[in-house]
Amino acid sequence: MDRTAGGSVDGYFGAEDQLSPSDQVARSDRVTQSGHVAQVLEGLAQHGWTVLHDVHWPGRAQARIDHVAIGPGGIAVIDARYWTGVVTLTDGVLRQNGHRRDRELEGAANAVSALTALLAPQHRSAGFGVICLVGLDQEAVSAGLGLRVVGRAQLASFLAGLPPRLSPYDVADLGRRLSAALAGSSSPSLTAAAAAYAAVSPSSGRPERSAQAHVRRRPARARPHATVGGPGWSSGRPADRPSGRAGIPPRWRRGRRGGRAGARLLGVAVGTVLVVVFVANAPDVLEAISSLITSGALPTPTPTAVPTVPAAP
């Protein structure tokens, strides 16, 4: 985002007393150009968009972002560019009058990253960067890195036509939070701004409790210091010797339980296989037994003669 040939950091000027006279003139031109873009963006209010102008770049004390538009289609971080001549975008390479503008693309992507770092995780993917060509007509085209290049005349229609990403509540909440974080007297650090942004839960409006407050650990119950035969003694072991189960780490106990369960499952599986084999071969087994009986292979019991005792005369 190179505003001039020199004297800028990614094109974002610092305080007036730190600028050379030429840079001060360039900044004045930038303010005028940004004003033209601001007029276009104000028309988005009827489509449910909230727009912030000339706000801090989070984490960079002397850098600013031209515009931030928050609406149903997402969160647009807009860099206004007054480029003359021929601007082309071929295979993701942006050129002005034949000169590559990689630095501008990287600066725009960095601005998006810094701003979305302030957002809740569910909203970060809604952020994207826009390089607005103030003096040129250009339909929106993708430049890679989550960036679009679009002319000033096409900017409003491009944003209004984006598919919905945020609810009206999200738009209002994000606009309020980003305004508080970025429109102050000084640029917030990323850590401080993110902490302030997350201080209130977006879903409830109440201060969020820390993760530590949500997880309450039950204190370990102290074992009674018993002596052999004294109060609290119920086993035949010395008091300073833990029980066999208590002395086993939890993961080992789980492993032992898992081993027993595995053995039971194996036994059930083997028994099932045996039953299936028996049922499948039952006709053959019965036929073999029947043939053995028929052929006399199996001994048949012979009747035992019982002697008859004559009756007494």
TORMARGU-916917 format. One record per residue (C-alpha): residue number from 1; residue in three letters; chain; x, y, z. Coordinates in steps of 0.2 Angstrom, whole numbers, plus 5000, padded with zeros to 4 digits. Example, Ala and Ser with C-alpha at 12.3 -4.5 7.8 and 13.67 -1.06 7.14 Angstrom:
<pt num="1" residu="ALA" chaine="A" X="5062" Y="4978" Z="5039"/>
<pt num="2" residu="SER" chaine="A" X="5068" Y="4995" Z="5036"/>
END
This chain:
<pt num="1" residu="MET" chaine="A" X="5000" Y="5000" Z="5000"/>
<pt num="2" residu="ASP" chaine="A" X="5013" Y="5012" Z="4994"/>
<pt num="3" residu="ARG" chaine="A" X="5005" Y="5030" Z="4995"/>
<pt num="4" residu="THR" chaine="A" X="5021" Y="5039" Z="4988"/>
<pt num="5" residu="ALA" chaine="A" X="5038" Y="5034" Z="4981"/>
<pt num="6" residu="GLY" chaine="A" X="5045" Y="5036" Z="4999"/>
<pt num="7" residu="GLY" chaine="A" X="5043" Y="5042" Z="5016"/>
<pt num="8" residu="SER" chaine="A" X="5029" Y="5029" Z="5021"/>
<pt num="9" residu="VAL" chaine="A" X="5028" Y="5012" Z="5029"/>
<pt num="10" residu="ASP" chaine="A" X="5016" Y="5002" Z="5018"/>
<pt num="11" residu="GLY" chaine="A" X="5009" Y="5018" Z="5013"/>
<pt num="12" residu="TYR" chaine="A" X="5002" Y="5023" Z="5030"/>
<pt num="13" residu="PHE" chaine="A" X="5009" Y="5040" Z="5035"/>
<pt num="14" residu="GLY" chaine="A" X="5013" Y="5044" Z="5053"/>
<pt num="15" residu="ALA" chaine="A" X="5011" Y="5060" Z="5063"/>
<pt num="16" residu="GLU" chaine="A" X="5012" Y="5077" Z="5053"/>
<pt num="17" residu="ASP" chaine="A" X="5028" Y="5082" Z="5062"/>
<pt num="18" residu="GLN" chaine="A" X="5037" Y="5066" Z="5056"/>
<pt num="19" residu="LEU" chaine="A" X="5033" Y="5069" Z="5037"/>
<pt num="20" residu="SER" chaine="A" X="5043" Y="5078" Z="5024"/>
<pt num="21" residu="PRO" chaine="A" X="5035" Y="5093" Z="5015"/>
<pt num="22" residu="SER" chaine="A" X="5032" Y="5082" Z="5000"/>
<pt num="23" residu="ASP" chaine="A" X="5024" Y="5068" Z="5011"/>
<pt num="24" residu="GLN" chaine="A" X="5013" Y="5081" Z="5019"/>
<pt num="25" residu="VAL" chaine="A" X="5007" Y="5086" Z="5002"/>
<pt num="26" residu="ALA" chaine="A" X="5004" Y="5068" Z="4997"/>
<pt num="27" residu="ARG" chaine="A" X="4995" Y="5065" Z="5013"/>
<pt num="28" residu="SER" chaine="A" X="4983" Y="5080" Z="5009"/>
<pt num="29" residu="ASP" chaine="A" X="4980" Y="5072" Z="4992"/>
<pt num="30" residu="ARG" chaine="A" X="4976" Y="5055" Z="5001"/>
<pt num="31" residu="VAL" chaine="A" X="4964" Y="5063" Z="5012"/>
<pt num="32" residu="THR" chaine="A" X="4955" Y="5071" Z="4998"/>
<pt num="33" residu="GLN" chaine="A" X="4955" Y="5054" Z="4988"/>
<pt num="34" residu="SER" chaine="A" X="4949" Y="5045" Z="5004"/>
<pt num="35" residu="GLY" chaine="A" X="4935" Y="5058" Z="5005"/>
<pt num="36" residu="HIS" chaine="A" X="4929" Y="5053" Z="4988"/>
<pt num="37" residu="VAL" chaine="A" X="4928" Y="5035" Z="4993"/>
<pt num="38" residu="ALA" chaine="A" X="4919" Y="5039" Z="5009"/>
<pt num="39" residu="GLN" chaine="A" X="4905" Y="5048" Z="5000"/>
<pt num="40" residu="VAL" chaine="A" X="4903" Y="5032" Z="4990"/>
<pt num="41" residu="LEU" chaine="A" X="4903" Y="5021" Z="5005"/>
<pt num="42" residu="GLU" chaine="A" X="4890" Y="5032" Z="5015"/>
<pt num="43" residu="GLY" chaine="A" X="4877" Y="5026" Z="5002"/>
<pt num="44" residu="LEU" chaine="A" X="4879" Y="5008" Z="5009"/>
<pt num="45" residu="ALA" chaine="A" X="4869" Y="5013" Z="5025"/>
<pt num="46" residu="GLN" chaine="A" X="4853" Y="5009" Z="5016"/>
<pt num="47" residu="HIS" chaine="A" X="4859" Y="4991" Z="5013"/>
<pt num="48" residu="GLY" chaine="A" X="4863" Y="4988" Z="5031"/>
<pt num="49" residu="TRP" chaine="A" X="4882" Y="4993" Z="5031"/>
<pt num="50" residu="THR" chaine="A" X="4892" Y="5002" Z="5044"/>
<pt num="51" residu="VAL" chaine="A" X="4907" Y="5012" Z="5039"/>
<pt num="52" residu="LEU" chaine="A" X="4922" Y="5018" Z="5049"/>
<pt num="53" residu="HIS" chaine="A" X="4935" Y="5030" Z="5041"/>
<pt num="54" residu="ASP" chaine="A" X="4953" Y="5034" Z="5044"/>
<pt num="55" residu="VAL" chaine="A" X="4955" Y="5022" Z="5059"/>
<pt num="56" residu="HIS" chaine="A" X="4970" Y="5015" Z="5068"/>
<pt num="57" residu="TRP" chaine="A" X="4980" Y="5000" Z="5061"/>
<pt num="58" residu="PRO" chaine="A" X="4980" Y="4988" Z="5076"/>
<pt num="59" residu="GLY" chaine="A" X="4998" Y="4985" Z="5083"/>
<pt num="60" residu="ARG" chaine="A" X="5006" Y="4999" Z="5073"/>
<pt num="61" residu="ALA" chaine="A" X="5007" Y="5016" Z="5082"/>
<pt num="62" residu="GLN" chaine="A" X="5009" Y="5027" Z="5066"/>
<pt num="63" residu="ALA" chaine="A" X="4999" Y="5017" Z="5053"/>
<pt num="64" residu="ARG" chaine="A" X="4981" Y="5020" Z="5048"/>
<pt num="65" residu="ILE" chaine="A" X="4968" Y="5011" Z="5038"/>
<pt num="66" residu="ASP" chaine="A" X="4958" Y="5021" Z="5026"/>
<pt num="67" residu="HIS" chaine="A" X="4940" Y="5013" Z="5028"/>
<pt num="68" residu="VAL" chaine="A" X="4932" Y="4998" Z="5036"/>
<pt num="69" residu="ALA" chaine="A" X="4915" Y="4993" Z="5030"/>
<pt num="70" residu="ILE" chaine="A" X="4905" Y="4981" Z="5040"/>
<pt num="71" residu="GLY" chaine="A" X="4889" Y="4974" Z="5032"/>
<pt num="72" residu="PRO" chaine="A" X="4880" Y="4958" Z="5028"/>
<pt num="73" residu="GLY" chaine="A" X="4893" Y="4953" Z="5015"/>
<pt num="74" residu="GLY" chaine="A" X="4907" Y="4954" Z="5028"/>
<pt num="75" residu="ILE" chaine="A" X="4921" Y="4966" Z="5034"/>
<pt num="76" residu="ALA" chaine="A" X="4930" Y="4975" Z="5020"/>
<pt num="77" residu="VAL" chaine="A" X="4947" Y="4983" Z="5024"/>
<pt num="78" residu="ILE" chaine="A" X="4948" Y="4996" Z="5011"/>
<pt num="79" residu="ASP" chaine="A" X="4964" Y="5005" Z="5004"/>
<pt num="80" residu="ALA" chaine="A" X="4960" Y="5020" Z="4993"/>
<pt num="81" residu="ARG" chaine="A" X="4973" Y="5022" Z="4978"/>
<pt num="82" residu="TYR" chaine="A" X="4974" Y="5036" Z="4966"/>
<pt num="83" residu="TRP" chaine="A" X="4984" Y="5028" Z="4952"/>
<pt num="84" residu="THR" chaine="A" X="4985" Y="5035" Z="4935"/>
<pt num="85" residu="GLY" chaine="A" X="4990" Y="5026" Z="4919"/>
<pt num="86" residu="VAL" chaine="A" X="4986" Y="5008" Z="4915"/>
<pt num="87" residu="VAL" chaine="A" X="4983" Y="4996" Z="4930"/>
<pt num="88" residu="THR" chaine="A" X="4983" Y="4977" Z="4925"/>
<pt num="89" residu="LEU" chaine="A" X="4980" Y="4961" Z="4935"/>
<pt num="90" residu="THR" chaine="A" X="4987" Y="4946" Z="4927"/>
<pt num="91" residu="ASP" chaine="A" X="4989" Y="4929" Z="4935"/>
<pt num="92" residu="GLY" chaine="A" X="4988" Y="4937" Z="4952"/>
<pt num="93" residu="VAL" chaine="A" X="5001" Y="4950" Z="4948"/>
<pt num="94" residu="LEU" chaine="A" X="4995" Y="4968" Z="4950"/>
<pt num="95" residu="ARG" chaine="A" X="5004" Y="4981" Z="4939"/>
<pt num="96" residu="GLN" chaine="A" X="5003" Y="5000" Z="4937"/>
<pt num="97" residu="ASN" chaine="A" X="5011" Y="5006" Z="4921"/>
<pt num="98" residu="GLY" chaine="A" X="5021" Y="4990" Z="4920"/>
<pt num="99" residu="HIS" chaine="A" X="5027" Y="4991" Z="4938"/>
<pt num="100" residu="ARG" chaine="A" X="5023" Y="4977" Z="4950"/>
<pt num="101" residu="ARG" chaine="A" X="5013" Y="4982" Z="4965"/>
<pt num="102" residu="ASP" chaine="A" X="5017" Y="4967" Z="4976"/>
<pt num="103" residu="ARG" chaine="A" X="5020" Y="4978" Z="4991"/>
<pt num="104" residu="GLU" chaine="A" X="5003" Y="4986" Z="4990"/>
<pt num="105" residu="LEU" chaine="A" X="4995" Y="4969" Z="4990"/>
<pt num="106" residu="GLU" chaine="A" X="5005" Y="4963" Z="5005"/>
<pt num="107" residu="GLY" chaine="A" X="5001" Y="4979" Z="5014"/>
<pt num="108" residu="ALA" chaine="A" X="4983" Y="4976" Z="5011"/>
<pt num="109" residu="ALA" chaine="A" X="4983" Y="4958" Z="5017"/>
<pt num="110" residu="ASN" chaine="A" X="4993" Y="4963" Z="5033"/>
<pt num="111" residu="ALA" chaine="A" X="4980" Y="4976" Z="5037"/>
<pt num="112" residu="VAL" chaine="A" X="4966" Y="4963" Z="5035"/>
<pt num="113" residu="SER" chaine="A" X="4976" Y="4951" Z="5046"/>
<pt num="114" residu="ALA" chaine="A" X="4979" Y="4964" Z="5060"/>
<pt num="115" residu="LEU" chaine="A" X="4960" Y="4969" Z="5060"/>
<pt num="116" residu="THR" chaine="A" X="4953" Y="4952" Z="5060"/>
<pt num="117" residu="ALA" chaine="A" X="4965" Y="4947" Z="5074"/>
<pt num="118" residu="LEU" chaine="A" X="4953" Y="4958" Z="5085"/>
<pt num="119" residu="LEU" chaine="A" X="4938" Y="4948" Z="5080"/>
<pt num="120" residu="ALA" chaine="A" X="4930" Y="4932" Z="5088"/>
<pt num="121" residu="PRO" chaine="A" X="4935" Y="4916" Z="5079"/>
<pt num="122" residu="GLN" chaine="A" X="4918" Y="4914" Z="5071"/>
<pt num="123" residu="HIS" chaine="A" X="4919" Y="4931" Z="5062"/>
<pt num="124" residu="ARG" chaine="A" X="4938" Y="4931" Z="5056"/>
<pt num="125" residu="SER" chaine="A" X="4934" Y="4922" Z="5040"/>
<pt num="126" residu="ALA" chaine="A" X="4922" Y="4936" Z="5035"/>
<pt num="127" residu="GLY" chaine="A" X="4936" Y="4949" Z="5033"/>
<pt num="128" residu="PHE" chaine="A" X="4944" Y="4953" Z="5016"/>
<pt num="129" residu="GLY" chaine="A" X="4954" Y="4967" Z="5009"/>
<pt num="130" residu="VAL" chaine="A" X="4949" Y="4979" Z="4995"/>
<pt num="131" residu="ILE" chaine="A" X="4961" Y="4990" Z="4984"/>
<pt num="132" residu="CYS" chaine="A" X="4949" Y="5004" Z="4978"/>
<pt num="133" residu="LEU" chaine="A" X="4956" Y="5013" Z="4962"/>
<pt num="134" residu="VAL" chaine="A" X="4949" Y="5030" Z="4965"/>
<pt num="135" residu="GLY" chaine="A" X="4952" Y="5037" Z="4947"/>
<pt num="136" residu="LEU" chaine="A" X="4948" Y="5022" Z="4937"/>
<pt num="137" residu="ASP" chaine="A" X="4933" Y="5011" Z="4932"/>
<pt num="138" residu="GLN" chaine="A" X="4936" Y="4993" Z="4936"/>
<pt num="139" residu="GLU" chaine="A" X="4924" Y="4979" Z="4940"/>
<pt num="140" residu="ALA" chaine="A" X="4929" Y="4969" Z="4955"/>
<pt num="141" residu="VAL" chaine="A" X="4942" Y="4956" Z="4952"/>
<pt num="142" residu="SER" chaine="A" X="4952" Y="4944" Z="4964"/>
<pt num="143" residu="ALA" chaine="A" X="4970" Y="4948" Z="4967"/>
<pt num="144" residu="GLY" chaine="A" X="4974" Y="4933" Z="4978"/>
<pt num="145" residu="LEU" chaine="A" X="4978" Y="4934" Z="4997"/>
<pt num="146" residu="GLY" chaine="A" X="4959" Y="4937" Z="5000"/>
<pt num="147" residu="LEU" chaine="A" X="4960" Y="4954" Z="4991"/>
<pt num="148" residu="ARG" chaine="A" X="4949" Y="4962" Z="4978"/>
<pt num="149" residu="VAL" chaine="A" X="4953" Y="4976" Z="4966"/>
<pt num="150" residu="VAL" chaine="A" X="4939" Y="4987" Z="4961"/>
<pt num="151" residu="GLY" chaine="A" X="4936" Y="5005" Z="4954"/>
<pt num="152" residu="ARG" chaine="A" X="4928" Y="5018" Z="4965"/>
<pt num="153" residu="ALA" chaine="A" X="4912" Y="5019" Z="4954"/>
<pt num="154" residu="GLN" chaine="A" X="4909" Y="5000" Z="4956"/>
<pt num="155" residu="LEU" chaine="A" X="4914" Y="4999" Z="4975"/>
<pt num="156" residu="ALA" chaine="A" X="4897" Y="5001" Z="4982"/>
<pt num="157" residu="SER" chaine="A" X="4888" Y="4989" Z="4970"/>
<pt num="158" residu="PHE" chaine="A" X="4901" Y="4976" Z="4973"/>
<pt num="159" residu="LEU" chaine="A" X="4899" Y="4977" Z="4992"/>
<pt num="160" residu="ALA" chaine="A" X="4880" Y="4978" Z="4992"/>
<pt num="161" residu="GLY" chaine="A" X="4880" Y="4963" Z="4980"/>
<pt num="162" residu="LEU" chaine="A" X="4890" Y="4951" Z="4991"/>
<pt num="163" residu="PRO" chaine="A" X="4882" Y="4935" Z="4998"/>
<pt num="164" residu="PRO" chaine="A" X="4876" Y="4937" Z="5016"/>
<pt num="165" residu="ARG" chaine="A" X="4889" Y="4932" Z="5029"/>
<pt num="166" residu="LEU" chaine="A" X="4884" Y="4942" Z="5044"/>
<pt num="167" residu="SER" chaine="A" X="4867" Y="4944" Z="5053"/>
<pt num="168" residu="PRO" chaine="A" X="4860" Y="4962" Z="5057"/>
<pt num="169" residu="TYR" chaine="A" X="4865" Y="4959" Z="5075"/>
<pt num="170" residu="ASP" chaine="A" X="4883" Y="4954" Z="5070"/>
<pt num="171" residu="VAL" chaine="A" X="4884" Y="4970" Z="5059"/>
<pt num="172" residu="ALA" chaine="A" X="4879" Y="4981" Z="5073"/>
<pt num="173" residu="ASP" chaine="A" X="4889" Y="4973" Z="5086"/>
<pt num="174" residu="LEU" chaine="A" X="4905" Y="4972" Z="5076"/>
<pt num="175" residu="GLY" chaine="A" X="4903" Y="4990" Z="5071"/>
<pt num="176" residu="ARG" chaine="A" X="4902" Y="4996" Z="5089"/>
<pt num="177" residu="ARG" chaine="A" X="4916" Y="4985" Z="5094"/>
<pt num="178" residu="LEU" chaine="A" X="4928" Y="4990" Z="5080"/>
<pt num="179" residu="SER" chaine="A" X="4924" Y="5008" Z="5082"/>
<pt num="180" residu="ALA" chaine="A" X="4928" Y="5007" Z="5100"/>
<pt num="181" residu="ALA" chaine="A" X="4944" Y="4998" Z="5097"/>
<pt num="182" residu="LEU" chaine="A" X="4951" Y="5008" Z="5082"/>
<pt num="183" residu="ALA" chaine="A" X="4944" Y="5025" Z="5083"/>
<pt num="184" residu="GLY" chaine="A" X="4952" Y="5030" Z="5099"/>
<pt num="185" residu="SER" chaine="A" X="4966" Y="5043" Z="5102"/>
<pt num="186" residu="SER" chaine="A" X="4980" Y="5030" Z="5100"/>
<pt num="187" residu="SER" chaine="A" X="4983" Y="5014" Z="5091"/>
<pt num="188" residu="PRO" chaine="A" X="4979" Y="4999" Z="5101"/>
<pt num="189" residu="SER" chaine="A" X="4991" Y="4984" Z="5103"/>
<pt num="190" residu="LEU" chaine="A" X="4984" Y="4968" Z="5096"/>
<pt num="191" residu="THR" chaine="A" X="4984" Y="4960" Z="5113"/>
<pt num="192" residu="ALA" chaine="A" X="4976" Y="4974" Z="5122"/>
<pt num="193" residu="ALA" chaine="A" X="4963" Y="4977" Z="5108"/>
<pt num="194" residu="ALA" chaine="A" X="4959" Y="4959" Z="5107"/>
<pt num="195" residu="ALA" chaine="A" X="4956" Y="4957" Z="5126"/>
<pt num="196" residu="ALA" chaine="A" X="4945" Y="4973" Z="5126"/>
<pt num="197" residu="TYR" chaine="A" X="4935" Y="4967" Z="5111"/>
<pt num="198" residu="ALA" chaine="A" X="4932" Y="4950" Z="5119"/>
<pt num="199" residu="ALA" chaine="A" X="4928" Y="4957" Z="5137"/>
<pt num="200" residu="VAL" chaine="A" X="4909" Y="4956" Z="5133"/>
<pt num="201" residu="SER" chaine="A" X="4902" Y="4940" Z="5125"/>
<pt num="202" residu="PRO" chaine="A" X="4894" Y="4944" Z="5108"/>
<pt num="203" residu="SER" chaine="A" X="4880" Y="4931" Z="5111"/>
<pt num="204" residu="SER" chaine="A" X="4874" Y="4937" Z="5128"/>
<pt num="205" residu="GLY" chaine="A" X="4881" Y="4955" Z="5131"/>
<pt num="206" residu="ARG" chaine="A" X="4887" Y="4950" Z="5148"/>
<pt num="207" residu="PRO" chaine="A" X="4906" Y="4949" Z="5153"/>
<pt num="208" residu="GLU" chaine="A" X="4913" Y="4932" Z="5149"/>
<pt num="209" residu="ARG" chaine="A" X="4920" Y="4922" Z="5163"/>
<pt num="210" residu="SER" chaine="A" X="4937" Y="4916" Z="5160"/>
<pt num="211" residu="ALA" chaine="A" X="4941" Y="4898" Z="5155"/>
<pt num="212" residu="GLN" chaine="A" X="4948" Y="4895" Z="5173"/>
<pt num="213" residu="ALA" chaine="A" X="4931" Y="4900" Z="5180"/>
<pt num="214" residu="HIS" chaine="A" X="4922" Y="4888" Z="5170"/>
<pt num="215" residu="VAL" chaine="A" X="4932" Y="4873" Z="5175"/>
<pt num="216" residu="ARG" chaine="A" X="4932" Y="4870" Z="5193"/>
<pt num="217" residu="ARG" chaine="A" X="4943" Y="4856" Z="5199"/>
<pt num="218" residu="ARG" chaine="A" X="4937" Y="4846" Z="5214"/>
<pt num="219" residu="PRO" chaine="A" X="4951" Y="4846" Z="5227"/>
<pt num="220" residu="ALA" chaine="A" X="4959" Y="4829" Z="5230"/>
<pt num="221" residu="ARG" chaine="A" X="4952" Y="4821" Z="5245"/>
<pt num="222" residu="ALA" chaine="A" X="4965" Y="4819" Z="5258"/>
<pt num="223" residu="ARG" chaine="A" X="4968" Y="4801" Z="5264"/>
<pt num="224" residu="PRO" chaine="A" X="4967" Y="4799" Z="5283"/>
<pt num="225" residu="HIS" chaine="A" X="4984" Y="4797" Z="5291"/>
<pt num="226" residu="ALA" chaine="A" X="4980" Y="4781" Z="5300"/>
<pt num="227" residu="THR" chaine="A" X="4992" Y="4769" Z="5309"/>
<pt num="228" residu="VAL" chaine="A" X="4991" Y="4750" Z="5310"/>
<pt num="229" residu="GLY" chaine="A" X="4976" Y="4746" Z="5321"/>
<pt num="230" residu="GLY" chaine="A" X="4972" Y="4765" Z="5324"/>
<pt num="231" residu="PRO" chaine="A" X="4956" Y="4775" Z="5319"/>
<pt num="232" residu="GLY" chaine="A" X="4952" Y="4774" Z="5300"/>
<pt num="233" residu="TRP" chaine="A" X="4962" Y="4758" Z="5298"/>
<pt num="234" residu="SER" chaine="A" X="4951" Y="4745" Z="5289"/>
<pt num="235" residu="SER" chaine="A" X="4963" Y="4734" Z="5279"/>
<pt num="236" residu="GLY" chaine="A" X="4977" Y="4723" Z="5283"/>
<pt num="237" residu="ARG" chaine="A" X="4990" Y="4734" Z="5275"/>
<pt num="238" residu="PRO" chaine="A" X="5001" Y="4747" Z="5283"/>
<pt num="239" residu="ALA" chaine="A" X="4993" Y="4765" Z="5283"/>
<pt num="240" residu="ASP" chaine="A" X="5007" Y="4772" Z="5273"/>
<pt num="241" residu="ARG" chaine="A" X="5005" Y="4759" Z="5259"/>
<pt num="242" residu="PRO" chaine="A" X="4992" Y="4763" Z="5246"/>
<pt num="243" residu="SER" chaine="A" X="4980" Y="4750" Z="5240"/>
<pt num="244" residu="GLY" chaine="A" X="4984" Y="4740" Z="5225"/>
<pt num="245" residu="ARG" chaine="A" X="4971" Y="4749" Z="5214"/>
<pt num="246" residu="ALA" chaine="A" X="4975" Y="4766" Z="5221"/>
<pt num="247" residu="GLY" chaine="A" X="4994" Y="4764" Z="5217"/>
<pt num="248" residu="ILE" chaine="A" X="4990" Y="4761" Z="5198"/>
<pt num="249" residu="PRO" chaine="A" X="4990" Y="4776" Z="5187"/>
<pt num="250" residu="PRO" chaine="A" X="4973" Y="4780" Z="5179"/>
<pt num="251" residu="ARG" chaine="A" X="4979" Y="4776" Z="5162"/>
<pt num="252" residu="TRP" chaine="A" X="4985" Y="4759" Z="5168"/>
<pt num="253" residu="ARG" chaine="A" X="4969" Y="4755" Z="5176"/>
<pt num="254" residu="ARG" chaine="A" X="4960" Y="4759" Z="5160"/>
<pt num="255" residu="GLY" chaine="A" X="4972" Y="4748" Z="5151"/>
<pt num="256" residu="ARG" chaine="A" X="4968" Y="4733" Z="5163"/>
<pt num="257" residu="ARG" chaine="A" X="4950" Y="4736" Z="5161"/>
<pt num="258" residu="GLY" chaine="A" X="4952" Y="4736" Z="5142"/>
<pt num="259" residu="GLY" chaine="A" X="4962" Y="4720" Z="5143"/>
<pt num="260" residu="ARG" chaine="A" X="4949" Y="4711" Z="5152"/>
<pt num="261" residu="ALA" chaine="A" X="4935" Y="4717" Z="5141"/>
<pt num="262" residu="GLY" chaine="A" X="4945" Y="4712" Z="5126"/>
<pt num="263" residu="ALA" chaine="A" X="4947" Y="4694" Z="5133"/>
<pt num="264" residu="ARG" chaine="A" X="4929" Y="4693" Z="5136"/>
<pt num="265" residu="LEU" chaine="A" X="4925" Y="4698" Z="5118"/>
<pt num="266" residu="LEU" chaine="A" X="4938" Y="4686" Z="5111"/>
<pt num="267" residu="GLY" chaine="A" X="4929" Y="4672" Z="5121"/>
<pt num="268" residu="VAL" chaine="A" X="4912" Y="4676" Z="5115"/>
<pt num="269" residu="ALA" chaine="A" X="4919" Y="4677" Z="5097"/>
<pt num="270" residu="VAL" chaine="A" X="4927" Y="4660" Z="5098"/>
<pt num="271" residu="GLY" chaine="A" X="4911" Y="4652" Z="5106"/>
<pt num="272" residu="THR" chaine="A" X="4901" Y="4660" Z="5092"/>
<pt num="273" residu="VAL" chaine="A" X="4912" Y="4652" Z="5079"/>
<pt num="274" residu="LEU" chaine="A" X="4911" Y="4635" Z="5087"/>
<pt num="275" residu="VAL" chaine="A" X="4892" Y="4636" Z="5088"/>
<pt num="276" residu="VAL" chaine="A" X="4891" Y="4641" Z="5069"/>
<pt num="277" residu="VAL" chaine="A" X="4902" Y="4627" Z="5064"/>
<pt num="278" residu="PHE" chaine="A" X="4892" Y="4614" Z="5074"/>
<pt num="279" residu="VAL" chaine="A" X="4875" Y="4620" Z="5067"/>
<pt num="280" residu="ALA" chaine="A" X="4882" Y="4621" Z="5049"/>
<pt num="281" residu="ASN" chaine="A" X="4889" Y="4603" Z="5050"/>
<pt num="282" residu="ALA" chaine="A" X="4875" Y="4595" Z="5061"/>
<pt num="283" residu="PRO" chaine="A" X="4866" Y="4586" Z="5047"/>
<pt num="284" residu="ASP" chaine="A" X="4883" Y="4577" Z="5042"/>
<pt num="285" residu="VAL" chaine="A" X="4886" Y="4573" Z="5061"/>
<pt num="286" residu="LEU" chaine="A" X="4869" Y="4565" Z="5063"/>
<pt num="287" residu="GLU" chaine="A" X="4870" Y="4555" Z="5047"/>
<pt num="288" residu="ALA" chaine="A" X="4887" Y="4548" Z="5052"/>
<pt num="289" residu="ILE" chaine="A" X="4880" Y="4543" Z="5069"/>
<pt num="290" residu="SER" chaine="A" X="4865" Y="4535" Z="5061"/>
<pt num="291" residu="SER" chaine="A" X="4875" Y="4525" Z="5049"/>
<pt num="292" residu="LEU" chaine="A" X="4886" Y="4519" Z="5063"/>
<pt num="293" residu="ILE" chaine="A" X="4871" Y="4512" Z="5073"/>
<pt num="294" residu="THR" chaine="A" X="4864" Y="4504" Z="5057"/>
<pt num="295" residu="SER" chaine="A" X="4880" Y="4495" Z="5052"/>
<pt num="296" residu="GLY" chaine="A" X="4883" Y="4488" Z="5070"/>
<pt num="297" residu="ALA" chaine="A" X="4898" Y="4498" Z="5072"/>
<pt num="298" residu="LEU" chaine="A" X="4891" Y="4503" Z="5089"/>
<pt num="299" residu="PRO" chaine="A" X="4888" Y="4489" Z="5101"/>
<pt num="300" residu="THR" chaine="A" X="4870" Y="4486" Z="5105"/>
<pt num="301" residu="PRO" chaine="A" X="4865" Y="4480" Z="5122"/>
<pt num="302" residu="THR" chaine="A" X="4859" Y="4461" Z="5123"/>
<pt num="303" residu="PRO" chaine="A" X="4845" Y="4457" Z="5134"/>
<pt num="304" residu="THR" chaine="A" X="4851" Y="4447" Z="5150"/>
<pt num="305" residu="ALA" chaine="A" X="4842" Y="4431" Z="5153"/>
<pt num="306" residu="VAL" chaine="A" X="4833" Y="4430" Z="5170"/>
<pt num="307" residu="PRO" chaine="A" X="4832" Y="4412" Z="5177"/>
<pt num="308" residu="THR" chaine="A" X="4815" Y="4406" Z="5181"/>
<pt num="309" residu="VAL" chaine="A" X="4814" Y="4398" Z="5198"/>
<pt num="310" residu="PRO" chaine="A" X="4800" Y="4384" Z="5199"/>
<pt num="311" residu="ALA" chaine="A" X="4787" Y="4387" Z="5212"/>
<pt num="312" residu="ALA" chaine="A" X="4788" Y="4376" Z="5228"/>
<pt num="313" residu="PRO" chaine="A" X="4776" Y="4361" Z="5228"/>
END
